[in-house]
């Protein structure tokens, strides 16, 4: 008969076929799925470090607007300003960037790093809140900006066991939980 099959055989095969679904599903192989998941994972792994790097480079390029009119060998110049949804504290050429915090206006002065007399200093907001303070004794000044502690001594700024030369440009990005996210220098 037609193609070697009987009429009855052809009819029973036709009845066993399932009706076509109205929904169209994408069909892809397991290899394609693995490749897609790998690409998404790589993209997510690269995104955060790359954005931190770009933030660090951005804050690295910011100029300190405060200048000393004379040399101060026994003191470090500091300047605090609010910028780009962060608090930027310039200590010498080191910039401590506290992300996710705000500061209105600018404030600056000098942190003692040498001398025999213990000294203390602070800056307060109009509401009376202390946003910067230092306590100097024995060649070290324990400082705190918006609750984040660091230490200054002759030519060095120490931030959580990192020693940075205060005469070399550097940026330290700090999150809202006081964790160092990235340190960038040239």
C-alpha positions as a printed NumPy array, in Angstrom:
array([[ 0.   ,  0.   ,  0.   ],
       [ 1.412,  3.45 ,  0.474],
       [ 4.97 ,  3.229,  1.657],
       [ 4.515, -0.258,  2.991],
       [ 2.039,  0.648,  5.719],
       [-1.589, -0.262,  5.863],
       [-4.347,  2.305,  6.131],
       [-5.204,  1.18 ,  9.652],
       [-1.557,  1.523, 10.767],
       [-1.351,  5.068,  9.442],
       [-4.544,  6.077, 11.201],
       [-3.466,  4.718, 14.592],
       [-0.114,  6.54 , 14.363],
       [-1.918,  9.755, 13.521],
       [-4.208,  9.468, 16.539],
       [-1.262,  8.891, 18.922],
       [ 0.392, 12.206, 18.034],
       [-0.048, 14.891, 20.656],
       [-1.616, 18.162, 19.6  ],
       [ 0.898, 20.987, 19.189],
       [ 1.188, 23.331, 22.165],
       [ 0.186, 26.969, 21.74 ],
       [ 3.258, 28.012, 23.804],
       [ 6.644, 28.189, 22.152],
       [ 9.545, 27.296, 24.443],
       [13.11 , 28.252, 23.748],
       [15.221, 25.225, 23.2  ],
       [18.924, 25.261, 23.972],
       [21.524, 22.765, 24.937],
       [23.095, 22.222, 28.32 ],
       [26.354, 23.598, 26.916],
       [24.615, 26.877, 26.038],
       [23.15 , 27.122, 29.538],
       [26.583, 26.534, 31.086],
       [28.114, 29.21 , 28.85 ],
       [25.372, 31.706, 29.737],
       [25.723, 31.099, 33.502],
       [29.518, 31.439, 33.228],
       [29.242, 34.77 , 31.395],
       [26.81 , 36.162, 33.989],
       [29.103, 35.039, 36.832],
       [32.157, 36.647, 35.223],
       [30.252, 39.885, 34.641],
       [29.116, 40.041, 38.264],
       [32.612, 39.208, 39.54 ],
       [34.179, 42.007, 37.495],
       [31.534, 44.68 , 38.1  ],
       [32.158, 45.542, 41.78 ],
       [35.985, 45.714, 41.696],
       [35.788, 47.738, 38.496],
       [33.351, 50.283, 39.966],
       [35.517, 50.588, 43.107],
       [38.54 , 51.236, 40.906],
       [36.694, 53.965, 38.983],
       [35.548, 55.574, 42.246],
       [39.112, 55.541, 43.575],
       [40.451, 57.107, 40.375],
       [37.723, 59.775, 40.548],
       [38.589, 60.721, 44.137],
       [42.309, 60.529, 43.308],
       [41.854, 63.29 , 40.744],
       [40.171, 65.67 , 43.235],
       [42.348, 68.588, 44.25 ],
       [42.666, 69.653, 47.868],
       [41.312, 73.196, 47.927],
       [43.033, 74.102, 51.211],
       [46.647, 75.29 , 51.065],
       [49.118, 76.232, 53.797],
       [50.704, 79.663, 53.386],
       [53.921, 78.613, 55.148],
       [55.77 , 75.384, 55.879],
       [54.617, 73.415, 58.917],
       [57.228, 70.681, 59.511],
       [55.689, 69.623, 62.834],
       [52.099, 69.47 , 61.572],
       [50.015, 67.827, 58.851],
       [47.443, 69.859, 56.957],
       [43.952, 68.341, 56.904],
       [40.831, 69.324, 55.009],
       [37.369, 67.743, 55.282],
       [34.726, 68.22 , 52.613],
       [31.523, 66.608, 51.457],
       [31.584, 65.546, 47.83 ],
       [29.838, 63.007, 45.568],
       [27.839, 61.295, 48.35 ],
       [30.963, 60.869, 50.464],
       [33.093, 62.605, 53.062],
       [36.608, 63.293, 51.796],
       [39.311, 63.875, 54.407],
       [42.616, 65.087, 52.951],
       [45.518, 64.405, 55.33 ],
       [48.656, 65.585, 53.622],
       [48.282, 63.994, 50.172],
       [46.318, 60.999, 51.473],
       [42.567, 61.08 , 50.881],
       [40.325, 59.071, 53.197],
       [36.953, 58.709, 51.437],
       [34.038, 57.683, 53.649],
       [31.41 , 56.45 , 51.192],
       [27.727, 56.821, 51.96 ],
       [28.218, 59.674, 54.439],
       [27.535, 63.359, 54.111],
       [29.269, 66.519, 55.219],
       [28.221, 70.052, 54.407],
       [30.881, 72.662, 53.814],
       [34.598, 72.356, 54.34 ],
       [36.809, 72.491, 57.404],
       [40.517, 72.256, 57.834],
       [43.477, 72.852, 60.057],
       [46.665, 71.211, 61.26 ],
       [47.322, 67.932, 63.063],
       [50.443, 67.996, 65.265],
       [52.978, 65.235, 64.573],
       [55.94 , 66.469, 66.615],
       [56.589, 68.291, 69.852],
       [56.647, 67.669, 73.591],
       [53.283, 69.086, 74.616],
       [50.16 , 66.899, 74.421],
       [47.445, 68.621, 72.392],
       [43.844, 68.061, 71.513],
       [41.605, 69.581, 68.86 ],
       [38.242, 69.063, 67.222],
       [35.767, 70.431, 64.715],
       [32.068, 70.5  , 65.487],
       [28.993, 71.032, 63.348],
       [26.412, 73.745, 63.984],
       [24.4  , 71.171, 65.94 ],
       [27.359, 70.572, 68.275],
       [28.269, 67.179, 66.821],
       [32.017, 66.447, 66.675],
       [32.94 , 65.288, 63.171],
       [36.741, 65.519, 63.478],
       [39.028, 65.226, 66.466],
       [42.638, 64.488, 67.296],
       [44.601, 63.744, 70.441],
       [48.372, 64.227, 70.181],
       [50.979, 62.757, 72.538],
       [54.501, 61.285, 72.132],
       [54.84 , 61.923, 68.397],
       [51.485, 60.36 , 67.441],
       [48.092, 61.893, 66.839],
       [45.071, 59.626, 67.199],
       [42.473, 61.096, 64.842],
       [38.85 , 60.398, 64.08 ],
       [36.774, 61.713, 61.177],
       [33.02 , 61.01 , 61.246],
       [33.712, 58.129, 63.629],
       [36.469, 56.548, 61.506],
       [39.805, 56.297, 63.398],
       [43.307, 56.718, 61.959],
       [46.755, 57.598, 63.292],
       [49.18 , 60.3  , 62.147],
       [52.874, 60.481, 62.884],
       [55.908, 62.027, 61.177],
       [55.228, 61.616, 57.444],
       [52.896, 58.622, 57.891],
       [49.143, 58.111, 58.025],
       [48.169, 54.725, 59.497],
       [44.734, 53.378, 58.62 ],
       [43.849, 49.948, 60.025],
       [47.408, 48.583, 59.896],
       [48.152, 50.203, 56.525],
       [50.948, 52.755, 56.544],
       [50.714, 55.429, 53.862],
       [53.275, 58.137, 53.168],
       [51.535, 61.477, 53.743],
       [53.616, 63.043, 50.943],
       [52.524, 60.503, 48.3  ],
       [49.055, 60.756, 46.754],
       [46.755, 57.893, 47.801],
       [43.031, 57.218, 48.149],
       [41.475, 54.915, 50.737],
       [37.814, 54.02 , 50.114],
       [35.901, 53.153, 53.3  ],
       [32.319, 51.847, 53.425],
       [29.589, 52.727, 55.931],
       [30.727, 49.862, 58.21 ],
       [34.275, 51.332, 58.426],
       [35.727, 48.531, 56.276],
       [38.437, 49.443, 53.781],
       [37.181, 48.62 , 50.291],
       [40.171, 49.712, 48.236],
       [43.459, 51.542, 48.568],
       [44.659, 53.266, 45.411],
       [47.976, 55.003, 44.806],
       [50.351, 55.604, 41.918]])
